[in-house]
Amino acid sequence: MGTALVYHEDMTATRLLWDDPECEIERPERLTAALDRLRQRGLEQRCLRLSAREASKAELGLVHSPEYVSLVRKTQVLGEEELQALSGQFDAIYFHPSTFHCARLAAGAGLQLVDAVLTGAVQNGLALVRPPGHHSQRAAANGFCVFNNVAIAAAHAKQKHGLHRILIVDWDVHHGQGIQYLFEDDPSVLYFSWHRYEHGRFWPFLRESDADAVGRGQGLGFTVNLPWNQVGMGNADYVAAFLHLLLPLAFEGGYHLESLAESVCMTVQTLLGDPAPPLSGLMVPCQSALESIQSARAAQAPYWKSLQLQDVTPVPTSPSTHSPEGRPPPLLPGGPMCKAAAPAPAPSSLLDQPCLCPAPSVRTTVALTAPDITLVLPPDVIQQEGSALREETEAWARPHESLAREEALTALGKLLYLLDGMLDGQVNSGIAATPASAAAATLDVAIQRGLSHGAQRLLCVALGQLDRPPDLAHDGRTLWLNIGGKEAAALSMFHVSTPLPVMTGGFLSCILGLVLPLAYGFQPDLVLVALGPGHGLQGPHAALLAAMLRGLAGGRVLALLEEDSTPQLAGILARVLRGEAPPSLGPSSVASPEDVQALMYLRGQLEPQWKMLQCRPHLVA
């Protein structure tokens, strides 16, 4: 299975026929610029190309009224004056004789992609379409949108494929009110939108775009709005929204042509499994972003158990500027800017310096001392044959008695060879094995080797009976997180230990509420994941952890396993590290009181130093 790219050149046919400054930005170049960039980067060639088909009348009728579909069909024979008059009946819309054909193709592209993914023909995909769809309503065009492509695709997935839980993540500068209206009473569709709002002063100027619009009837809690009330939100603000709002709920239950083309390329690269580039900038969410996140969490808490165990007290925010007389006065261009809070002093200036990783020639390598014939790997995952020089391996092993045995020395040589390949940019990620008795010493060598051969900041997530090496310098270059310690303890801002949660819900809370905020705040350029003696993780849980950490350091993740680990575990991790989705964790569960207590204690201890742990703003007296 691969990645599909659905497109049809006819979708460039519709264009504005008269002078309208509000609508002139919706033009064919929005598609052609994105497609040209995909071709320049060689990404289109790596995808399975599908030509979009037209959605049928019945498929359009899944969310739109027959009268509205008929109205749009009639635009095919209208003259320019009639088209302009009809367009004036809607908000920010224009019609063209090709609109009906183009809009049917846009909706059909989404349907084709849903069918391809759900039948197993592809793993994932991107539909490159216009006109867009998320503002369109049951009987009204709106905001350049004619048919609601995403809503039609979701309804189709329910009707044809029998899906019962669908998550729609709407990432756009504007609120997708059309999708919200269509599913606000439907508990089978969880709709999440983050959008520019500015207390109601930004289009579409709707009260129901605010955080307290949470759905209605049976759909209460299945509409999640995250309104940004200032402009200039950065990486830290979006990551905070992911970790503290979107992902907990998801687990429980662009008009600028240059930036648009670039974002399409990054989306396709991610779908293809390529590692994400390192995030730039200081990872400190601004106060306005935290206000919005906390307001949304407070509004959603009555409906989600994962939020009820946390402090979701709403914070006072600026009042909405909606008035019964009509639209609020527009803001000056740009709007109020979001300024990040001043960061706490860090022991090393390295936290302010982004680390760039070279593009690897090999995505994932597995280095095992004795490859198991039962180990099944994807075709493009390489089984490493090479090993570091014997003299060099012995020099690194000499301080550790547990590395003196031949099998431990052999495993260390393979790990050093793999690690050098990652640090040199030859390999992106890898898996290495070591005898259980030498796990701690091997991890110590891996850390020291990484720090001395190019890694500026190294994140080590150690699971099981693995202690922080006593000779590891306290210089802020290493963040040590131990999951499986006897008790929750923050020995320093760079040395954290927590017991392994007993429930899946607790494990998810630990990853989303502690590990990832610390990791993104630290911004490592190399990640080590060590599954040591007694780590206690099932394959799906280990795979999820590796998949989540793959978003860091340009995907440079090295997993260290015990030699007696099952071939299935190595296989699952190899598939995840090359970009495949992790397997399901099974039925969801709530974190135990003990797990919640440990998590809240550590967050309280570490929040002053690690701002990515914040999910509510600091109130000034």
C-alpha positions in Angstrom: 0.0 0.0 0.0 1.1 3.5 -0.7 -0.1 7.1 -0.9 -2.7 8.3 -3.3 -2.9 11.7 -5.0 -6.3 12.5 -6.4 -6.6 15.4 -8.9 -8.3 16.4 -12.1 -7.1 19.3 -14.4 -10.7 20.3 -15.1 -10.9 21.7 -11.6 -8.9 24.7 -12.8 -11.6 25.7 -15.3 -13.8 27.8 -12.9 -12.6 31.4 -12.5 -14.0 34.8 -11.6 -15.6 36.5 -14.6 -16.1 40.0 -13.1 -14.4 42.4 -10.7 -14.7 41.3 -7.1 -11.8 42.0 -4.7 -13.2 39.6 -2.1 -13.3 36.6 -4.4 -10.4 37.2 -6.7 -8.0 35.2 -4.4 -9.9 32.0 -5.2 -8.3 31.3 -8.6 -6.9 28.3 -10.6 -3.3 29.0 -9.6 -4.1 27.7 -6.1 -4.2 24.2 -7.6 -1.5 24.5 -10.3 1.0 26.0 -7.9 0.6 23.2 -5.5 0.8 20.5 -8.2 3.9 22.2 -9.8 5.7 22.1 -6.4 4.8 18.5 -5.9 6.4 17.7 -9.3 9.5 19.8 -8.6 10.1 17.9 -5.3 9.5 14.5 -7.0 6.6 13.8 -4.7 3.9 13.3 -7.3 5.9 10.5 -8.9 6.0 8.7 -5.6 2.2 8.7 -5.2 -0.4 6.5 -6.8 -2.1 9.1 -9.1 -5.9 8.8 -9.3 -8.0 11.0 -11.6 -11.0 12.5 -9.8 -14.5 11.5 -10.8 -17.7 13.5 -10.5 -19.9 12.9 -7.4 -23.3 11.6 -8.3 -26.6 13.4 -7.5 -27.2 10.8 -4.7 -23.8 11.3 -3.2 -24.2 15.1 -3.2 -27.6 14.5 -1.6 -25.9 12.9 1.4 -25.5 16.4 2.9 -27.1 18.9 0.4 -30.8 19.5 -0.3 -32.1 18.5 -3.8 -33.2 22.1 -4.4 -29.7 23.4 -3.8 -28.0 20.8 -6.0 -30.5 21.7 -8.7 -29.8 25.4 -8.3 -26.0 24.8 -8.8 -26.7 22.6 -11.8 -28.5 25.4 -13.5 -25.4 27.7 -13.4 -24.1 25.7 -16.3 -26.4 27.6 -18.7 -26.5 31.1 -17.1 -24.9 34.1 -18.6 -22.4 36.3 -16.9 -24.9 38.8 -15.5 -27.1 36.0 -14.2 -24.2 34.3 -12.6 -23.1 37.6 -10.9 -26.7 38.2 -9.6 -26.9 34.6 -8.2 -23.5 34.9 -6.6 -24.6 38.1 -4.9 -27.2 36.1 -3.0 -24.5 34.2 -1.1 -21.6 35.3 1.1 -18.1 35.4 -0.6 -19.0 33.2 -3.5 -18.9 33.3 -7.3 -20.3 31.0 -9.9 -19.0 30.1 -13.4 -20.5 27.9 -16.1 -17.9 25.2 -15.1 -18.7 25.5 -11.3 -21.1 22.5 -11.2 -18.6 20.2 -13.0 -15.6 21.4 -10.9 -17.5 21.1 -7.7 -18.7 17.6 -8.5 -15.1 16.6 -9.3 -13.9 18.1 -6.0 -16.5 16.1 -4.0 -15.8 13.0 -6.1 -12.1 13.2 -5.4 -12.8 12.9 -1.7 -15.1 10.0 -2.3 -12.5 8.2 -4.4 -9.9 8.7 -1.7 -12.1 7.4 1.0 -12.9 4.3 -1.0 -9.2 3.7 -1.8 -8.1 3.9 1.8 -11.0 1.9 3.3 -10.7 -0.9 0.8 -7.0 -1.2 1.5 -5.8 -0.1 -2.0 -3.7 2.7 -0.4 -2.5 3.5 3.1 -3.5 7.2 2.9 -3.7 10.0 0.4 -4.3 13.6 -0.5 -7.1 15.0 -2.6 -6.0 18.2 -4.3 -9.3 20.0 -5.1 -11.1 23.2 -5.8 -13.6 24.7 -5.2 -13.0 24.1 -1.4 -15.9 22.9 0.7 -15.9 23.4 4.5 -18.0 26.6 4.5 -20.8 25.1 2.3 -24.0 24.3 4.1 -27.0 22.1 3.3 -28.7 24.6 1.0 -26.2 27.4 0.6 -22.8 28.2 -1.0 -20.5 30.1 1.3 -16.9 31.3 1.4 -15.8 30.1 -2.1 -17.3 26.6 -1.2 -20.0 25.1 -3.3 -20.4 21.4 -2.1 -19.1 20.4 1.3 -16.4 17.9 0.1 -15.3 16.7 3.5 -18.8 16.3 4.9 -19.8 14.3 1.8 -16.8 12.1 2.2 -17.6 11.5 5.9 -21.2 10.7 5.2 -20.1 8.4 2.4 -17.7 6.6 4.7 -20.6 6.0 7.2 -23.1 4.9 4.6 -21.0 2.7 2.3 -18.3 1.5 4.6 -20.1 1.3 7.9 -17.8 3.6 9.9 -19.1 4.6 13.3 -16.3 7.0 14.5 -14.9 9.7 12.2 -12.5 12.5 13.2 -12.4 15.6 11.0 -9.5 18.0 11.8 -10.2 21.3 10.0 -6.9 23.3 9.8 -7.7 26.6 8.1 -7.5 30.3 8.9 -11.4 30.4 8.8 -13.9 28.3 10.8 -15.5 25.6 8.8 -19.0 26.4 10.0 -20.6 24.3 7.2 -19.1 21.1 8.5 -20.1 22.1 12.1 -23.7 22.7 11.1 -24.0 19.4 9.2 -22.7 17.2 12.0 -23.4 19.2 15.2 -26.0 16.7 16.5 -24.1 13.6 15.2 -22.0 11.7 17.8 -20.4 9.5 15.1 -18.4 12.5 13.7 -15.9 14.4 16.0 -15.3 17.8 14.4 -12.2 19.7 15.5 -11.5 23.2 14.1 -8.8 25.7 15.0 -9.2 29.0 13.3 -8.6 32.7 13.5 -11.5 34.2 15.6 -10.3 37.4 17.4 -13.3 37.4 19.7 -15.7 37.4 16.7 -14.0 40.1 14.7 -12.8 37.7 11.9 -14.8 36.2 9.1 -17.3 34.4 9.2 -18.1 36.5 12.3 -20.1 33.8 14.0 -20.8 33.3 17.7 -20.9 29.6 17.1 -17.2 29.6 16.1 -16.2 30.2 19.8 -15.0 27.5 22.2 -18.3 27.1 24.0 -20.1 25.8 20.8 -19.8 22.1 21.5 -22.6 20.6 19.5 -26.2 19.9 20.4 -28.5 17.0 21.3 -26.7 13.6 21.0 -23.7 15.4 19.4 -22.8 17.4 22.6 -19.1 17.2 23.0 -18.4 16.2 19.4 -17.9 19.7 18.1 -14.5 21.1 19.3 -13.6 24.7 18.4 -10.3 26.2 19.2 -10.6 29.9 18.4 -7.3 31.9 18.1 -7.9 35.4 19.3 -4.6 36.8 18.2 -2.6 36.3 15.0 1.0 35.1 14.8 0.5 31.7 16.5 3.7 29.6 16.1 4.8 26.0 16.3 4.7 26.0 20.1 1.0 27.1 20.1 -0.1 24.4 17.6 1.9 21.7 19.4 0.3 22.7 22.7 -3.1 22.4 21.1 -2.3 19.0 19.7 -1.0 17.7 23.0 -3.5 19.2 25.4 -6.7 19.1 23.4 -6.9 17.4 20.1 -4.9 14.2 20.8 -6.5 13.4 24.2 -9.9 13.6 22.6 -8.9 11.8 19.4 -7.4 8.9 21.3 -10.4 8.7 23.7 -13.1 8.1 21.7 -4.5 29.1 2.6 -4.6 31.4 -0.1 -1.0 32.5 -0.3 0.2 30.5 -3.3 3.8 30.0 -2.1 2.8 28.9 1.4 -0.1 26.8 0.1 2.1 24.9 -2.3 4.7 24.4 0.4 2.2 23.1 2.9 0.8 20.7 0.3 4.3 19.3 -0.3 4.8 18.8 3.4 1.5 17.0 3.8 2.3 14.6 1.0 5.8 14.0 2.4 4.3 13.1 5.7 1.7 10.8 4.1 4.5 9.1 2.3 6.3 8.4 5.6 9.1 10.9 5.2 10.4 12.3 8.5 9.1 15.7 9.5 11.7 18.6 9.6 12.7 20.0 12.9 10.4 22.7 14.3 12.0 26.2 14.4 11.7 28.8 17.1 11.5 28.7 20.9 8.9 26.2 22.1 6.9 28.5 24.4 3.1 28.9 23.8 1.9 32.5 24.1 -0.7 33.5 26.7 -3.5 34.1 24.2 -3.1 30.5 22.8 -3.2 29.1 26.3 -6.4 31.0 27.0 -8.0 29.6 23.9 -6.8 26.0 24.7 -8.0 26.2 28.3 -11.4 27.7 27.3 -11.9 24.8 24.8 -10.8 22.2 27.4 -13.3 23.7 30.0 -16.1 23.6 27.5 -15.4 20.0 26.5 -14.7 18.6 30.0 -18.3 17.6 30.8 -18.2 15.2 27.8 -14.7 13.7 27.9 -13.3 11.6 30.7 -9.7 12.3 29.7 -10.3 16.0 30.6 -12.3 15.5 33.7 -9.3 14.3 35.6 -7.4 17.5 35.0 -7.6 21.2 36.0 -9.9 22.6 33.3 -11.2 25.6 35.2 -12.1 28.2 32.6 -10.1 31.4 32.5 -11.6 34.9 32.0 -11.0 36.1 28.4 -11.8 39.2 26.5 -15.5 39.5 25.7 -16.9 38.6 22.3 -17.6 41.6 20.2 -20.7 40.3 18.5 -23.7 42.6 18.5 -27.3 42.1 17.4 -27.0 45.0 15.0 -24.8 43.0 12.7 -21.2 42.2 12.0 -18.5 43.5 14.4 -16.2 46.3 13.1 -13.3 44.8 11.2 -9.8 44.8 12.8 -6.9 46.6 11.3 -4.9 44.5 8.9 -3.0 41.7 10.7 -4.9 41.9 14.0 -3.3 41.7 17.5 -0.1 39.7 17.5 0.5 36.8 19.8 3.7 37.2 21.7 5.2 34.2 23.5 5.8 34.4 27.2 9.4 35.0 28.3 11.1 31.6 28.7 12.6 30.5 32.0 16.4 30.6 32.1 17.9 27.3 30.9 21.2 25.9 31.9 22.3 25.8 28.3 21.8 28.2 25.4 21.4 25.1 23.2 17.6 25.2 23.9 17.5 28.3 21.7 19.3 26.8 18.8 17.4 24.8 16.1 19.1 21.6 15.0 18.9 20.7 11.3 19.2 17.1 10.2 20.4 16.1 6.7 18.1 14.1 4.5 18.9 10.4 4.8 19.5 8.0 1.9 18.2 5.1 3.9 15.0 5.5 6.0 15.2 2.6 8.5 17.9 0.0 9.3 17.7 -3.0 11.7 21.0 -4.1 13.3 20.7 -7.5 14.9 23.5 -9.8 16.0 21.7 -12.9 14.7 18.8 -12.1 12.4 15.7 -14.2 13.1 14.1 -15.9 10.1 10.7 -15.2 11.6 11.4 -11.4 11.5 9.2 -9.9 8.8 10.3 -6.4 7.6 9.0 -4.0 4.9 10.9 -4.3 1.7 12.7 -1.0 2.1 13.9 -1.6 5.6 17.6 -2.8 5.5 19.1 -5.4 7.7 22.5 -4.0 8.6 25.6 -6.2 7.9 28.4 -3.9 8.9 29.9 -3.3 12.3 32.3 -0.8 13.8 36.0 -1.6 13.9 36.9 -4.1 16.6 39.5 -1.8 18.2 37.0 1.1 18.4 34.3 -1.1 19.8 36.6 -2.5 22.5 37.7 1.0 23.5 34.1 2.1 24.1 33.3 -1.2 25.9 36.4 -1.1 28.2 34.8 0.9 31.1 31.9 -1.5 31.3 32.4 -5.0 32.7 29.0 -6.2 31.2 30.3 -5.5 27.7 33.3 -7.8 28.0 31.5 -10.9 26.8 31.7 -11.6 23.0 28.0 -11.4 22.3 27.7 -8.0 24.0 30.7 -6.7 22.2 29.3 -7.9 18.8 26.0 -6.2 19.5 27.8 -3.0 20.6 29.8 -2.9 17.3 26.6 -3.1 15.3 25.0 -0.4 17.3 28.0 1.9 16.9 28.0 1.4 13.1 24.2 2.1 13.0 24.5 5.2 15.2 27.3 6.6 13.1 25.2 6.2 10.0 22.4 8.1 11.6 24.7 10.9 12.8 26.3 11.1 9.4 22.9 11.4 7.7 23.2 8.1 5.9 20.3 6.5 7.8 17.3 8.1 9.3 16.2 5.7 12.0 17.1 2.3 13.3 16.7 -0.6 15.7 19.5 -2.3 17.5 19.6 -5.2 20.0 21.7 -6.0 23.0 21.9 -8.8 25.6 19.7 -7.9 28.6 22.7 -8.0 31.0 24.4 -5.3 28.9 21.4 -3.0 28.2 22.4 -0.3 30.6 26.0 -0.2 29.5 25.1 -0.2 25.8 22.7 2.6 26.3 25.4 4.6 28.2 27.8 4.1 25.3 25.1 5.1 22.8 24.5 8.4 24.6 28.2 9.2 24.9 28.8 8.3 21.3 25.9 10.5 20.1 27.0 13.5 22.1 30.6 13.2 21.0 29.8 12.7 17.3 27.5 15.5 16.4 24.4 15.4 18.5 23.8 18.8 20.3 20.7 17.7 22.2 19.9 14.0 22.9 16.6 12.8 24.3 16.7 9.4 26.0 13.4 7.7 26.8 14.3 4.7 29.0 11.7 2.1 29.9 12.2 -0.6 32.5 15.1 -1.1 34.9 17.5 1.5 33.4 19.1 4.2 35.6 20.6 7.4 34.3 24.3 6.8 33.8 26.1 8.3 36.8 28.9 9.9 34.7 26.5 11.7 32.4 27.2 15.4 32.4 24.6 17.8 33.8 25.1 20.3 31.0 21.6 20.4 29.5 22.5 18.4 26.4 20.7 15.3 27.6 17.1 14.9 28.7 16.6 11.6 30.5 13.1 10.3 30.9 12.6 7.0 32.7 9.2 5.4 32.4 9.2 2.5 34.8 10.8 4.1 37.9 9.7 3.2 41.4 8.2 6.7 42.0 7.4 10.0 40.3 10.5 12.2 40.7 11.9 15.2 39.0 15.5 15.1 40.1 16.3 18.0 37.8 14.6 19.6 34.8 16.7 17.2 32.7 16.2 14.0 34.8 12.6 12.8 35.2 11.3 9.4 36.3 7.7 8.1 36.5 6.2 4.7 37.2 4.8 2.8 34.1 1.1 3.5 34.1 -1.0 0.4 34.6 -3.8 1.3 32.2 -3.8 2.3 28.5 -5.5 5.6 29.4 -2.7 6.3 31.9 0.0 5.5 29.3 -1.6 7.8 26.8 -1.9 10.6 29.4 1.8 10.1 30.3 2.9 10.3 26.7 0.7 13.3 25.8 0.8 15.1 29.1 4.5 14.6 30.0 6.8 12.9 27.5 5.9 14.9 24.4 5.6 18.3 26.0 9.1 17.9 27.5 10.4 16.4 24.2 9.1 19.3 22.1 10.3 21.8 24.6 13.8 20.3 24.5 13.9 20.0 20.7 16.5 17.1 20.4 18.4 16.3 17.2 18.7 12.6 18.3 16.2 10.4 20.1 17.1 7.1 21.9 14.3 4.8 23.0 15.5 2.0 25.2 13.3 -1.0 26.1 15.3 -2.4 29.0 14.7 -5.3 31.4 11.2 -5.4 32.7 10.0 -2.6 30.5 6.4 -4.0 30.5 5.3 -2.5 27.2 3.1 -4.4 24.8 4.0 -4.1 21.1 1.3 -1.6 20.2 2.2 0.7 23.1 5.9 0.6 22.2 5.0 1.3 18.6 2.8 4.3 19.6 5.6 5.8 21.7 8.1 5.4 18.8 5.6 6.9 16.3 5.0 9.9 18.5 8.7 10.5 19.0 9.3 10.2 15.3 8.0 13.7 14.9 11.1 15.0 16.7 14.7 15.4 15.5 13.7 15.0 11.8 12.7 11.4 12.6 16.2 10.4 13.9 15.1 7.8 16.4 17.1 4.8 17.5 15.3 2.0 19.4 17.4 -0.3 21.6 15.9 -3.7 22.4 16.9 -6.7 24.3 18.1 -9.6 22.2 15.4 -11.9 23.5 12.6 -9.5 22.5 10.1 -11.1 20.1 10.7 -10.7 16.4 7.1 -9.2 16.2 8.2 -6.3 18.4 11.2 -5.5 16.2 8.9 -5.8 13.1 6.3 -3.5 14.5 8.9 -0.9 15.5 10.6 -1.1 12.0 7.3 -0.4 10.3 6.5 2.5 12.5 9.9 4.1 12.2 9.6 3.9 8.4 6.4 5.9 8.6 3.5 3.4 8.9 0.7 3.9 11.4 1.0 2.0 14.7 -1.4 -0.8 15.5 -4.5 -0.1 17.6 -4.1 0.0 21.4 -7.5 -1.8 21.8 -10.4 -0.5 23.9 -9.8 2.8 25.6 -9.5 3.1 29.3 -9.3 5.8 31.9 -6.0 6.5 33.8 -6.0 5.2 37.3 -6.0 7.7 40.2 -2.4 6.8 41.0 -1.3 7.5 37.4 -3.1 10.8 37.4 -1.6 11.8 40.7 2.0 11.0 39.5 1.4 12.9 36.3 0.0 16.0 38.0 2.8 16.0 40.5 5.5 15.9 37.8 3.8 18.5 35.7 3.6 20.8 38.8 7.2 20.3 39.5 8.4 20.8 35.9 6.1 23.4 34.5 8.1 26.5 35.7 11.1 25.2 33.6 9.2 23.6 30.7 6.6 25.9 29.2 5.2 23.3 26.8 3.6 21.6 29.9 1.4 24.6 30.3 -2.2 24.2 29.2 -3.6 27.3 31.0 -2.3 30.9 31.1 -0.8 32.4 34.2 -3.2 35.0 35.6 -1.7 38.3 36.5 -3.1 39.9 39.7 
